[in-house]
Amino acid sequence: MRQAGLFGLSDHLKQLSAYGDPLEELGRIVDFEVFRPALAAALAYGVEADT
């Protein structure tokens, strides 16, 4: 297995973008921010557990 270099991940992500990364395309189509309030409430972000 080849070890990634210092900029390996960055280069890989640039290549994905150049070839049409499906997740980037999905992000342009779907407004995921609509789900943020429901997820924040369900996951209780920012709320400290009682000890």
Sequence and secondary structure as in RCSB ss.txt:
>XXXX:A:sequence
MRQAGLFGLSDHLKQLSAYGDPLEELGRIVDFEVFRPALAAALAYGVEADT
>XXXX:A:secstr
     TTHHHHHHHHHHHT  HHHHHHHHS GGGGHHHHHHHHTTT     
